[in-house]
Amino acid sequence: MDKEEKMDAPQTASAPPKAAKQEKPIAVRIIRDNGPTALVEWQVKNDARRAYVPKGVIQHLDPSSGAGGVAPSELDAGTAYGVAWEELAVVTATPQEIGRQLRRHGIWTRRDLEQHIDVVQAAYLEAYGADLGALLQKVRQMEE
């Protein structure tokens, strides 16, 4: 194509840029206000998550309750708060160990279980004692 042909060619308008897809905000609650940032908490299925986000990304903020909404991408970009326990926990207690601890603590019947829940909790703690110790050790290693 020479210069004249290029000038005579029909000009096609470029498509206007697509508007960014509006993300549906996730309901959050402000836990702590840190000036330009805030620690927010939200629910993921039946679990809670927390992260620090810039206060400017919190939409529809109700100052009296601390409730608002944040776009999922902003929550993902935030600084996660807390330990991901599920990534550290290793469960080695077996049903046999739990049964042994319950019997050792005098829990033999349904009535025992229902009437001595504090003893049942102590038996579970003993059954999971090694698991708790391992979790504590991993967390301490993270902090070093």
N, C-alpha and C positions, 0 to 999 in steps of 0.2 A: 504494500500500500504506500503510495507516495503522499506527500504533504497535503495535496488537494483532496485526495480520497479520505484521508483521516479527518479533515475538516468537514467533509460532506457526510461522514458516517453519522447515523443517528446517535444522539447522546442519550445514554441510559442513566437515569438518576440512580445513585446508589441508595440502597434501602436504608431507611433511618435505623440507627442503632436500636436494638431491642431494649426495652426497659428491663432493668434488673428484676428478677423474679422476687416478689415480696414474700419473705418468709413469715410463716405464722409464728408469732411470739409464743414462747413457753412461759407459763406462769412461774414467777419466782417470788421469793420473800427475802428482803434484806435482813441479813443477820448482823452485819457490822458495817458501819459507815466509816471509811478511811479517807475522807477528803475527796480526792478525785476518783477513787475506786470504792467499790462496795463488795463485801462478801455476800453472795447470794446463794440461796438453796432452792432446789427444784426437785420434782419427783420424776423418776424414770421407772415406769411400771410400779413395782411395790417397794422401791428403794429410793433413798435420798442421795443427792449429789450436791457438792458445793464448789464454788470457784469465785475468784476475784475477777471482776469485770469493771471497765470504766463506767462511772455513773451515767455518762451521756448515752449509753446504749440501752438503758432501762426505759422502756416505754410505759406509758399510762401509769406512772408511779402514783400511788396513794400514800402521801406522806404520813397519814395517821396510822396506817397498818403496815407500811413498808412493803406492800404488795405491788407487783408490776409485771412486766413481761419483757423477755429478752429473746432475740432471734437465736435459733439453734447455732448458727455459725459463730455468733459472738460468744456463746457459752463454750463452744469448742475451742475458741481462740483464747479464752480466759485462762488464768492460772489456777489449776486444780488445787483444791484444799483438802487435806487429810490423807490418810494412808489407804491404799486399795487393799484392804485386808484379805479379800478373796484371792488376791494374787500371791499372798504370803502364807496363808494358812494351809497347813497340811494336816489332815485328819487321819490319825492312826488308831484311835480308839475303835474297838470292835463291839458289836452287840454282846458278845460273850464277856468282854471286860466290863461293860455297863451292867450286865446281869450279875456278875461276880461282885461288883461294888455295891449294888443294891442289896443283895443278900448279906454281904458283910456288914452293912449298916442296918440290918434288921428289917428290910423291906421285902416281904414275902408274898403279900396279897394285895388285891386292889384296894382294900380298906387301908392297909398300911400306907400305900401310895397316896391315897386321898387325904389321910389324916396327918401325914408327916412329910409334907412337901418340902420343908426346909432340909430334912434328912436326905430326901431324894436329890435335891440340888447339890448337897455336899457329895453324894455318891457320884453324880455326874461330873462334878469338878475333879474328883480324884481320878475318874476314868479318863478324863481329858487333860489331866495334869501335864503329861509329857508334851502334848500338842500345844498347850499354853506356853510351856517353857520354850519350845522351839520357836513359837511366834515372837515371844519377847526377845529372844536372841537375834532373830532376823531384823526386828525393828531397831534394836540397838546398833546393829551393824550398819543399817541405813544412815543413822545419825552420825556415824564416825567420819 
